[in-house]
Every structure is written in C-alpha cells, then in structure tokens.
Amino acid sequence: MSDASLASRWRSVVLLLGAVLVLAGCASVPLKQGGTLKSYDRLGKESGMLSKSRAYADKDALERARTVRILPSAFSPQATARIPANGDRDLVTRALDRAVCVALSDKYQVVAPDQPADLTIRNAVIDVLPTNKTMAGISTITSLGSGFVLPISIPRIPVGLGGVAIEGEVLDRAETQRAAIIWARGANSFTENPRLSDVGDAYSLAASYGGDFSDLILRGTDPSLLDFHLPTMQRISSFFGGQPKYPACDTFGREPGVPGMVAGMVGAPPQWTDKPPETRQ
C-alpha cells in the first residue's frame, strides 16, 4: 500500500472516530415536516451526520437569479410553545436570518423584505429542544475550572443539551418553489458551548442552519458535511460586527463579534451581546 493510500485511510479512520465521539454526546432532534413549505415532494433522501437534512434545489433557476429578499423567519406553534419568551425567539430568528443574508450577499443583491426580487427566502423554526440552563451552568463551571489545571478543558456534560429543527424554501417571482430544505440538529458535547439560556443551543445551531441552507442556494446542491471553503472578506467583516454588504442585512442586526465570542466561551446568555438593530450601540 502506498504512503498516500495509507494516509488517506488513516484520515478516514480519524474522521469516523471523531464523528462517533461527537454523536455519543449529542442531543436528538427528529427530522420531520413542519407544514410550512409549499411542497415536500421533491426533497431528497435524508443525509448528514451532525446536521440531518432533506433538500432540493433547481440549480439552473437559482443561477439565473440576481436579486433576493429574505422574509423574517417565523416560529411554528409547536416551537413557540416550547420557547414562550418573545426575546428568546427573536434571538434564534435573528441569528438564522442574519447568517442567510450575509452568505447570500456573496452572489446575489439582497433587497429589503418589502421589495420585489427574483427570489424570496422563507424560513420557519418548527421545533426547539430547550437548553437546560442548570446543566449548562454546571458544564461551564466544570469546563472553565478544568482549563486551569489540565492541558485541555473537559467536554460539555452530555445532559440537558438543546437542539432545533428548521425548514425553508426559495420561491421565484411566480411563487414556484426553486429550493427547499428540512433540517434538524442537536447540540453535542464538543462543538457547542453551553450557555445560560433556554435557546443557548438553538441560537448557535440556527446560524449553522443558515450556513447549510445558503450553501444549498449558492451551489445548487445538497450541502456536504466536509465541503470546506474559505469565507469571503465581506463575510469576515460581518462576522466581526462590521457593516454588511447590503443595507437589507441590517434588518437582522449585526454579529456581536469578539464580545459575542467571549460571551459564548464563558457561558453568558446570547442576549448580553446580540442586540436588536434598533438598540445596537
């Protein structure tokens, strides 16, 4: 066996073992239809390991489009019952819509939600598994404490993990569905920091959904777990709280940047740093 083949096999083994370890400490959120899409008929087979999804995209139609508008995301009645606080729901939808808006700015001109466009983006949070704040607090204290005495912090305690299920679609000017996805993911002990909020996990996972859904639209293919690509300069600027490429994205507020990263590391609620656009300093 050649050195290249051996190295490739070892990489596959390491990736598989890593996935097994992550999934062992992962919350389970079922992948299901929420009833908010115009059609589910063309969705493909379920795929993914951490994020589970079924998706469809009309690549040619998406390629021809030049402008998009993003309607503010909604919560289904079931998801609303799980997260009754308006402020918590706003955090999740803001993170979701902002991620989609910034990503689609790489290819399309994003216009205001009340303006006509070639494509209309609609998303709905159809289910939420709330984060257990008590366990999140214990995990944060344990992790921070271990960081002072061990070379690495111990993983998050795999109890009380949250999750979210979301679905979205893209409609053209004739209201024909040109892309759609149903998506679900639970937090795990390794990649999501515990935060003292009922939507601590749903908040971070909503942004992950925004990335996956945007990749589906931008590439016209089902997003792949291992499809890594470097972010554009406008995405980097937006990530650090800079002005977005298109003013329409300010509808969803700006990224909390470095303060948000620090808050996440110490388990602070996302509302401490992620503010609505009208109250942002």
KOLBA-256138 format. One record per residue (C-alpha): residue in one letter; x, y, z. Coordinates in steps of 0.2 Angstrom, whole numbers, plus 5000, padded with zeros to 4 digits. Example, Ala and Ser with C-alpha at 12.3 -4.5 7.8 and 13.67 -1.06 7.14 Angstrom:
<romars>
a506249785039 s506849955036 
</romars>
This chain:
<romars>
m500050005000 s500750174995 d501050315008 a499750415001 s498450275002 l498950245020 a498750425024 s497050435016 r496450285026 w497050355042 r496250515039 s494550425036 v494850325052 v495150485062 l493650575054 l492550425058 l493150405076 g492850595079 a491150585072 v490750435084 l491350535099 v490350685094 l488750595091 a488950495108 g488650665117 c487350735105 a485550785108 s484250705097 v483050815086 p481950725074 l481950775056 k480150805051 q478950905040 g478351065049 g476951105036 t477651275031 l478351235014 k477351244998 s477951074993 y478950925000 d478850814985 r480550844978 l481550834994 g482950714993 k483450575004 e484050615022 s485850645023 g487150715036 m487850655052 l487850805064 s486550905054 k485250795047 s484350865031 r483250835016 a483550955002 y483051004984 a483751144973 d483451194955 k485251244951 d484851324934 a483451434941 l484551494956 e485951534944 r484851644933 a484351754948 r485151914953 t484151984967 v483451904983 r482351964998 i482351875014 l480751875024 p480951875043 s480951695050 a479451635060 f479151515074 s477851375072 p476551355086 q477451205092 a479151295093 t478351445101 a477551335115 r479251275119 i480051445119 p478751565125 a479851725128 n479751835113 g481551895116 d482251715115 r481351685099 d482051845092 l483751795096 v483551625086 t482751705071 r483951855070 a485451735070 l484651625057 d484151775045 r485751865048 a486851705043 v485751685027 c485851865022 v487751885024 a488051725015 l486951765000 s487751934998 d489251844991 k488251804975 y486551904975 q486052084978 v484952074994 v483552194994 a482352245008 p480952115013 d479652235006 q480452254989 p480252144974 a481552014970 d481951874958 l481951754973 t481051754990 i481851665005 r480651605019 n481151505034 a480251435049 v480851365066 i479751215068 d480351135084 v481651185098 l482351075111 p482751205125 t484451205133 n484451155152 k485151315160 t485651225176 m486651095167 a487351225155 g487951325171 i488751165178 s489651125162 t490351305160 i491051305178 t491751125175 s492551175159 l493251335164 g493951265180 s494751115171 g495651235159 f496651305174 v497351135179 l497351025163 p498151045146 i496351055138 s494651085145 i493550935148 p492050925136 r490250985140 i489250875151 p488050775139 v486450815149 g485250955145 l485850985128 g484751085116 g484351075098 v483251145084 a482351095068 i482051215054 e481351215036 g481551345022 e481251375004 v481551484990 l480151544978 d480351644962 r479351784956 a477951664950 e477951584968 t478751424961 q479751334973 r481651334967 a482451264983 a481951184999 i482651105014 i482051025031 w483551025044 a483750965061 r485250965073 g485550935092 a486951015101 n488450905106 s489750905120 f491150955109 t490651095097 e489351195105 n489751295121 p488551285135 r487651455138 l486451505152 s484951525141 d483451425135 v483951455117 g485851445120 d486051295108 a484651345097 y485451515094 s487151445088 l486351305078 a485151425069 a486751505062 s487351335057 y485751305048 g485951475039 g487551425033 d486951255026 f485351325018 s486451465010 d487651335003 l486151244995 i485651404987 l487351464981 r487951294974 g486351224969 t486751054978 d486450974994 p487651045007 s489050925012 l489750895029 l491550905023 d491351045010 f492551175017 h492851335009 l493751505014 p492551645019 t492451795008 m493051965015 q491352035017 r490851885027 i492351905038 s491952095041 s490152045045 f490751915057 f491652045067 g490152165068 g490652265053 q489352345041 p488652215029 k488752225010 y486952265008 p485952385020 a484552255020 c485552135031 d485552265045 t483652225046 f484352075056 g485652165067 r487452135066 e488552005073 p489152035091 g490952005085 v492351975098 p491252025113 g490051885107 m491451755105 v492051795123 a490251785130 g490051615122 m491651555129 v491151595147 g489351535145 a488451705145 p486751715138 p486751775119 q485651925123 w487052005133 t487952045116 d486752015102 k485652165101 p484152205090 p484652335076 e483652475084 t484552465101 r486352425094 q487652545100 
</romars>
